[in-house]
Amino acid sequence: MAVSAVPADLVPYYEKGVAAYTQGSYEYAVDLFAYIVRFAPDATDARRYLRLAVQKRFAEHPPSTLAQLGMALVTLPLRAVAVLAQWQGKTRQAIQLYEWLLGRLPRSRSLLMRLAFSLAKSGLDEAAVQIYDELLSIDPNHLGALRKLARLGMKHGNDAQARQCFERLLKLHPGDLEAQQSLRNLDALGTLKKGFAA
């Protein structure tokens, strides 16, 4: 999976965004990268910077627990709209809503899962992988993220990533049948690849 390039007409915004991020102007960087991904959803490098800038902004000015709880309550109707859009197959609309919500609640595991799922449904697998990685940096034992990341790894021939995720799943949940079967499949695939290479 190669990183999708930023379209030529959006490169100036990207360059300004990288400069803002490097200089610690995270609010401005968020605005610029959000603008880019709105018009070029498959610009995965811009999306990665957007998520990094959101996390840095959050770390720099963390809201109180009460403020976070209030934001979670206030945004419930918008979450419902995003879920409805996702169910109706309006994945681009759902992605935009989840990204807006994550700008306010950047460590929400459920929002990160829904965003990653919507990205994968839209064929933006690399962007989905980035979001699952971000979620696992927050919660390394998140079973759903491990499972989805493993499946994407298998889909794109990243056997090492798939194996690592399935092995972690088995450590956390030893009776996981999918993980057991997938590891056997990866072993068989590895044997076949060695046979062809010989």
C-alpha positions in Angstrom: 0.0 0.0 0.0 1.7 3.2 -1.2 1.0 6.5 0.4 -1.5 8.4 -1.7 0.0 11.8 -2.8 -1.6 15.1 -2.1 -3.2 16.5 -5.3 -1.1 19.3 -6.9 -3.7 22.1 -6.2 -3.6 21.2 -2.4 0.2 20.9 -2.1 0.6 24.5 -0.9 -1.8 23.8 2.0 0.1 20.6 2.7 3.4 22.4 2.9 2.0 25.1 5.1 0.4 22.4 7.3 3.8 20.5 7.7 5.5 23.8 8.6 2.8 24.7 11.1 3.0 21.2 12.6 6.8 21.4 12.8 6.6 24.8 14.5 4.1 23.6 17.0 1.1 25.5 15.6 -1.1 22.5 16.0 -4.4 24.4 15.7 -3.4 25.9 12.3 -2.0 22.5 11.2 -5.3 20.8 12.1 -7.3 23.3 10.0 -5.0 22.9 7.0 -4.9 19.1 7.0 -8.6 18.9 7.6 -9.2 21.1 4.6 -7.0 18.8 2.5 -8.6 15.5 3.5 -12.1 17.0 3.0 -11.3 17.4 -0.7 -8.8 14.5 -1.1 -9.9 11.8 1.3 -7.3 9.3 0.0 -4.3 11.7 0.7 -3.1 9.4 3.5 0.0 11.4 4.4 -2.1 14.5 5.0 -4.6 12.4 7.0 -1.7 11.0 9.1 -0.5 14.5 9.9 -4.1 15.6 10.7 -4.3 12.8 13.3 -0.9 13.7 14.7 -1.7 17.4 15.0 -5.0 16.6 16.7 -3.2 14.4 19.3 -0.5 17.0 19.9 -3.1 19.7 20.3 -4.9 17.5 22.8 -1.7 16.7 24.7 -0.8 20.4 24.8 -4.1 21.6 26.1 -5.9 18.6 27.7 -9.5 19.3 28.6 -10.6 18.4 32.1 -12.5 15.1 32.6 -15.7 17.0 33.1 -15.2 18.9 29.9 -14.6 15.7 28.0 -17.7 14.1 29.5 -19.7 17.2 28.5 -18.3 17.1 25.0 -19.2 13.4 24.7 -22.8 14.1 25.8 -23.2 17.2 23.5 -21.9 15.3 20.5 -24.2 12.3 20.9 -26.7 13.5 18.3 -23.9 14.0 15.8 -22.6 10.5 16.6 -26.0 9.1 15.8 -26.0 11.0 12.4 -22.6 9.6 11.6 -23.7 6.0 12.4 -26.8 6.5 10.3 -24.8 7.8 7.4 -22.5 4.8 7.8 -25.5 2.4 7.7 -26.9 4.1 4.7 -23.7 3.6 2.8 -22.8 7.3 2.9 -19.3 6.5 4.0 -17.7 9.8 2.9 -20.2 11.8 5.0 -19.6 9.4 7.9 -15.8 9.9 7.6 -16.1 13.7 7.7 -18.4 13.5 10.7 -16.1 11.1 12.6 -13.1 13.2 11.8 -14.9 16.3 13.2 -15.9 14.4 16.3 -12.3 13.1 16.8 -11.1 16.7 16.6 -13.0 17.2 19.8 -12.6 13.7 21.4 -9.3 12.5 19.9 -8.9 9.6 22.3 -12.3 8.1 21.8 -11.8 4.4 21.0 -15.3 3.9 19.6 -14.9 6.9 17.2 -11.5 5.7 16.1 -12.9 2.3 15.4 -15.9 3.7 13.4 -13.6 6.0 11.4 -11.2 3.2 10.5 -14.2 1.0 9.5 -15.6 3.7 7.3 -12.2 4.4 5.7 -11.8 0.7 4.9 -15.4 0.5 3.5 -14.4 3.4 1.2 -11.4 1.5 -0.1 -9.0 3.7 1.9 -7.2 0.7 3.6 -3.9 2.5 4.3 -5.8 5.3 6.1 -7.7 2.7 8.0 -4.4 1.0 9.0 -3.1 4.3 10.3 -6.3 4.8 12.5 -6.1 1.2 13.9 -2.4 1.9 14.7 -3.4 5.1 16.5 -6.0 3.3 18.4 -3.5 0.6 19.4 -1.1 3.2 20.6 -3.9 4.4 23.0 -5.1 0.8 23.9 -2.6 -1.9 22.9 -5.0 -4.7 23.8 -8.0 -3.5 21.8 -9.3 -6.7 20.4 -11.4 -5.2 17.6 -8.5 -3.1 16.3 -6.1 -6.0 16.4 -8.5 -8.2 14.5 -9.2 -5.6 11.8 -5.5 -4.7 11.4 -4.7 -8.4 11.1 -7.3 -8.8 8.4 -6.1 -5.8 6.5 -2.5 -7.2 6.8 -3.6 -10.5 5.2 -5.6 -8.7 2.5 -2.6 -6.7 1.4 0.0 -9.4 1.8 1.6 -7.9 4.9 2.0 -11.3 6.5 4.3 -10.0 9.3 1.7 -7.5 10.5 -1.1 -10.0 10.3 0.9 -12.6 12.2 1.9 -10.1 14.9 -1.8 -9.1 15.4 -3.1 -12.6 15.4 -0.5 -13.7 17.9 -1.4 -10.8 20.2 -5.0 -11.7 19.9 -4.2 -15.3 21.0 -2.3 -14.1 24.0 -5.2 -12.0 25.1 -7.9 -14.5 24.0 -6.3 -18.0 23.8 -9.5 -19.7 22.4 -9.8 -17.3 19.4 -10.6 -19.6 16.5 -10.2 -17.1 13.8 -6.7 -16.2 15.1 -5.7 -19.9 15.3 -7.0 -20.6 11.8 -5.4 -17.5 10.3 -2.0 -18.3 11.8 -2.2 -21.8 10.3 -3.1 -20.2 6.9 -0.2 -17.8 7.2 2.1 -20.8 8.0 0.8 -22.7 4.9 1.2 -19.5 2.8 4.7 -19.0 4.0 5.6 -22.6 3.1 4.1 -22.1 -0.4 6.0 -18.9 -0.9 9.3 -20.6 0.0 8.4 -23.4 -2.4 7.9 -21.0 -5.3 11.1 -19.1 -4.4 13.2 -22.2 -4.5 
